[in-house]
Amino acid sequence: MLQLTRTTNNAILKSHFLCLFELAMIDDDLAQAERQYLYDIGERHDISREQMHQILFHEPHTPFVMPESKEERIGQVFDLVCMMLADNKLDEREVELCIKLARKLGFAENILSGLVKALITAADDDADHEAVRAELEIYIHYSENI
C-alpha cells in the first residue's frame, strides 16, 4: 500500500504540521484527539512531542512549502481530512480551510466540491480513517485532477 504520510523534507514537514495545527485551532480549541493526531503524525516521522511543540509554538512563521510529489500532496490532504474528523465534529470553517489548503496543494477546482462532499459524507457516516484514505487514493490515479 502507498505510504501517504511519509515526507523526507523537513521544510515540507514543518509546513504540513503548521497547516494541520491551523486546521485544528480554527475553532480556538485544540481537542485532545486533534493533539494526539498531531503527535501520531510526528511519531511516524521520528518527531518527538518536544520537537512538535517547538515547531508549532516557536516556529509559527514557517512558509508554506509545496510537497514534491503527487503522493505527498495526497498524503497531506489525507492528514487534513483525518484532522477534521479527529474530534468527531465537523465545523464549516474546517471544511473551508481544508478546501483552501487543497487548492494550495494544487488540486484542480473541478474536484474540490467532490472532495468536500466526500468529507461531509465521511463525517455523517462516521467513516473510519481507512475509508477516507480509500476515497482519497482514488485521486492518485487521476493525475489530471492534481
N, C-alpha and C positions, 0 to 999 in steps of 0.2 A: 504494500500500500504506500502511496505517496506520503512523504512526511511534509505536512503543510506548514508547520510552525518552526522549522529549523532555519535559522538565519546565521550567517557567519560574520557579517559585517557589523562591528559594534555601533557605528553611527546609525545604521538601519534599525538595529535592535533598540537602541535608546529612543529613537524617533517613534518606533512602534509602541514601546512601553508608555510613552507620554500620550500617544493617541488613545490607548486603552484607558489610561488614567483620566484623561479629559472626558471620555465617554462615561466612565464610572461616576465621575463627580458632577455630571450635568445636572443632577437633582440635588446637589450640595450635600450628598450623603454617600460616603464610601461604605457600602454594606459589607458585612463580614464575608459573604460569598464572593463579592467582587474583589475584595482584598486578597482572599485566598486564591482566586483565579489568577490574579497578577503574580502572586508568589509561585504558583504552579508553573506558569509560563517561564518565569525567571529560572526556576529549578531545572526545567528542560534545557535551558541554555547555560547551565552552571553559573547562574547569577544568585548570590546569596540574598537573604532578606535585607541585610545591611546595605549591600550594593544597590538593591532595588530602591531602598529608601533614599540613598544618595542621588540616584538618577531622578526620582520623582520629586524630591523636595529641594535639591540643591543644584540641579541642572535643568530647571524647567524651561530654559530658553533654547534648548537643542532644536535646530531647524528640522523640518520635515525632510526625510530622505527617502526617495523612491527605491523600493526593492528592485534588484536587477532582473529577476526572472518573473515570469507569469505565475509560476507555482508559489513564489514568495508573496506575490500580491494577493493571490487567492488565500494563502495561509493567513495573511493579515486580516482579510475580510472575515475569514472563518473565526479568528480570535475575537474580532469586534462583535460578531453575531453572538458568540458564546458569552461575551461580557454582557451584552444586552440581556441575555436570558439568565445570567447568573443569579440575580436576586428574585427571579420569578415575577418581576414587574416590568411591563413594557411601557416606557414613557415616550410620548410623541417626540420629545426633544432628542431622545436617544436615537430614534429612527432617523430623524432629520440629520443628526451629526453622522450617523453611520453612512447615510447616502452621500453626504458631503465628502467624507473620507474615502468612500468607494470611488467617487468621481475623481478625487485627487490621486488615487491609485491607478487611474487610467481605465476604469470601467466605462463602457460606452453608455451614453444616455438612454439608448433603447432598452437596456436591461435593468436599469436602476429601479423602475417601478415594479418589475417582476421580482427583483431582489427584495424589495420592501414587502410585497405580498407574501413571499416565502417566509420572511421573518415574522410577520404578523401571524400567519398560519401556524408556524412552528410554536410561537408563544401560546396561541389559543389552544393548540392540540397538546400542550405540554411535551413537545418533542424533545427527545434527548439529544445530546451533542452529536452522537453518531448520525442521527437522522439529518441534522442540519449540515453536517460535514458532507453527507452523500449528496444533498441538494447542491451545495457549492462546488463539489468536484465535477459536476456536470459541466460547469462553465469552463473548466480547464480544457475540455475537448473542443471548444468553440472559440478559437483564438480571435476570430473577428469581433467577438464581444468584449475583448480585453485589450 
